[in-house]
Amino acid sequence: CHAFALPPTGFKQHTTTMADDSECTAVKLKSKQEEIFEVDKEVACRSITVRNMVEDTGLDAPVPLPMVDSKILIKVIEYCKYHHRAEAEALPEDDKNVWDKDFVKVV
């Protein structure tokens, strides 16, 4: 994945195990703090690391990311969601570049 702030729309954060593990279009990512973030598979798999782990282990268990802080993971998911949507909507490169520059600004 690339980089991301607050959970965007359609982004679910769970602190307990989900009962509906049968949904195979979502990936659960487990942060350093053991928080579980449920993300659309297509969005999560923009990250090569996540994609490889999903291919190796499947979707039954959360993908462990023990070196990734929850706040950073939220930002990464935001970045991936934006770029997934931008690609689907065929946004111009200039628009994506402007968004990227604003995204990485540190206040």
VEXMARFI-347685 format. One record per residue (C-alpha): x, y, z. Coordinates in Angstrom, 1 decimal, padded with zeros to 4 digits. Example, Ala and Ser with C-alpha at 12.3 -4.5 7.8 and 13.67 -1.06 7.14 Angstrom:
2
+--------+--------+--------+
!   east !  north !     up !
+--------+--------+--------+
!  012.3 ! -004.5 !  007.8 !
!  013.7 ! -001.1 !  007.1 !
+--------+--------+--------+
//
This chain:
107
+--------+--------+--------+
!   east !  north !     up !
+--------+--------+--------+
!  000.0 !  000.0 !  000.0 !
!  000.9 !  003.5 !  000.0 !
!  000.1 !  006.0 !  002.7 !
! -003.5 !  007.8 !  004.9 !
! -006.2 !  010.2 !  008.7 !
! -009.5 !  009.4 !  010.2 !
! -011.3 !  006.3 !  009.0 !
! -012.9 !  007.1 !  005.6 !
! -016.5 !  006.2 !  004.7 !
! -017.0 !  002.5 !  004.2 !
! -014.0 !  001.8 !  006.5 !
! -014.8 ! -000.3 !  009.6 !
! -012.7 ! -000.5 !  012.6 !
! -013.3 ! -003.3 !  015.1 !
! -011.6 ! -004.1 !  018.4 !
! -013.2 ! -007.6 !  018.6 !
! -013.4 ! -010.5 !  016.3 !
! -016.1 ! -010.3 !  013.7 !
! -018.7 ! -013.0 !  013.6 !
! -019.3 ! -012.7 !  009.8 !
! -016.1 ! -014.3 !  008.6 !
! -017.9 ! -015.6 !  005.6 !
! -017.7 ! -012.3 !  003.7 !
! -014.9 ! -013.0 !  001.3 !
! -014.6 ! -009.6 ! -000.3 !
! -013.1 ! -008.0 !  002.8 !
! -009.6 ! -008.3 !  004.4 !
! -009.1 ! -007.8 !  008.1 !
! -005.8 ! -006.1 !  009.0 !
! -004.4 ! -006.4 !  012.5 !
! -002.3 ! -003.4 !  013.7 !
!  000.5 ! -003.3 !  016.3 !
! -002.1 ! -002.5 !  018.9 !
! -004.1 ! -005.6 !  017.8 !
! -006.9 ! -003.4 !  016.4 !
! -008.7 ! -005.0 !  013.5 !
! -009.5 ! -002.9 !  010.4 !
! -011.8 ! -004.4 !  007.8 !
! -011.0 ! -003.2 !  004.3 !
! -012.3 ! -004.2 !  000.8 !
! -010.0 ! -006.9 ! -000.6 !
! -009.3 ! -004.9 ! -003.8 !
! -008.2 ! -001.9 ! -001.7 !
! -006.1 ! -003.9 !  000.8 !
! -004.4 ! -005.8 ! -001.9 !
! -003.0 ! -002.6 ! -003.4 !
! -000.3 ! -003.3 ! -000.8 !
!  002.0 ! -006.0 ! -002.2 !
!  002.8 ! -007.1 !  001.4 !
! -000.9 ! -007.6 !  002.2 !
! -001.6 ! -009.2 ! -001.2 !
!  001.2 ! -011.8 ! -000.6 !
!  000.0 ! -012.6 !  002.9 !
! -003.6 ! -013.0 !  001.7 !
! -002.5 ! -015.3 ! -001.1 !
! -000.5 ! -017.3 !  001.4 !
! -003.0 ! -017.5 !  004.3 !
! -006.4 ! -016.7 !  002.9 !
! -009.1 ! -014.4 !  004.3 !
! -010.1 ! -016.5 !  007.4 !
! -007.8 ! -014.8 !  009.9 !
! -006.7 ! -011.1 !  010.1 !
! -003.5 ! -010.2 !  008.4 !
! -001.0 ! -009.5 !  011.2 !
!  000.9 ! -006.2 !  010.8 !
!  002.8 ! -006.2 !  014.1 !
!  005.2 ! -003.4 !  013.0 !
!  002.4 ! -001.0 !  011.9 !
!  000.8 !  001.4 !  014.4 !
! -003.0 !  001.8 !  014.1 !
! -002.7 !  005.5 !  013.2 !
! -000.3 !  004.7 !  010.4 !
! -002.5 !  001.9 !  009.2 !
! -005.5 !  004.2 !  009.0 !
! -003.4 !  006.5 !  006.8 !
! -002.2 !  003.7 !  004.6 !
! -005.8 !  002.5 !  004.1 !
! -006.9 !  006.0 !  003.3 !
! -004.2 !  006.3 !  000.6 !
! -005.1 !  002.9 ! -000.9 !
! -008.8 !  003.7 ! -000.9 !
! -008.2 !  007.0 ! -002.7 !
! -005.9 !  005.5 ! -005.4 !
! -008.3 !  002.5 ! -005.9 !
! -011.2 !  005.0 ! -006.5 !
! -009.0 !  007.3 ! -008.6 !
! -008.0 !  004.4 ! -010.8 !
! -011.6 !  003.2 ! -011.1 !
! -012.8 !  006.7 ! -012.1 !
! -009.8 !  007.2 ! -014.4 !
! -008.9 !  010.5 ! -012.7 !
! -006.1 !  012.5 ! -014.4 !
! -002.6 !  012.1 ! -013.1 !
! -002.4 !  015.8 ! -012.2 !
! -005.4 !  015.3 ! -009.9 !
! -003.8 !  012.3 ! -008.2 !
! -000.5 !  014.2 ! -007.9 !
! -002.2 !  017.1 ! -006.2 !
! -004.0 !  014.8 ! -003.8 !
! -000.7 !  013.0 ! -003.0 !
!  001.1 !  016.2 ! -002.3 !
! -001.7 !  017.4 !  000.1 !
! -001.8 !  014.0 !  001.7 !
!  001.8 !  013.9 !  002.7 !
!  001.9 !  017.4 !  004.1 !
!  002.9 !  017.3 !  007.8 !
!  001.5 !  020.1 !  009.9 !
+--------+--------+--------+
//
